[in-house]
Amino acid sequence: MIGAGWVGALFAARAFACEPLTDVPASVQVAWISPVRATVGAGAPMQVVRSVELQALARTHPDDPAALLRAVGLVGPKATAEVTDWKVSFFDVSRDVLCRPMVGVAGDVKAGVPICEDNLQKPWRGTREKAWTGCGYLDDVASGLRTLDVFRVRWEAAVRDGFCLLPLARLLSGRPA
């Protein structure tokens, strides 16, 4: 059995081995990938990724929705996925409303975005444990390779300028938001 102190030391060791993070511009488009029936409350946070990075990743998996979902940690390493079961919501936001879920001191700025408050630093519900790095980015659950930087944003902040909702099939078809 692994003790809590040992787990903390493991995450601390991983934090020292973290790769550099991508700088975030003042205005950025982010995407929330979720099951079709998933909703979020007005004050609730969402886990998002930069849409330009997600679209690039989608181009590498145009015929395999499960591979894309594994890359962002939403399904297990051997899972299959129906493209019709997933949606992508796009939001134009200011980086000021984002935070990075990672091990560290809440509020410290990493590549233009602060580390999330303690309650938002943990692995996200629905994200597979193998994808969580504690470094502000995700790992592909099948390959273990780094994929996308990850952020948290509250729904009410994300929707200030509206949003665009697309089926995952449209993202995989290469037609951007």
Buried (B, 14 or more C-beta within 10 A) or exposed (E): EEEEEEEEEEBEEBBEEBEEBBEBEEEBBBBBBBEEEEEBEEEEBBBBBBBEBBBEBBEEBEEBBBBBBBBBBBBBBEBEBEBEEBBBBBBBBBBEBBBBBBBBEEEEEBEBBBBBEEEBBEBBEEBBEBBBBBBBBBBBBBEEEBBBBBBBBBBEBBBEEEBEEBBBBBBBEEEBB
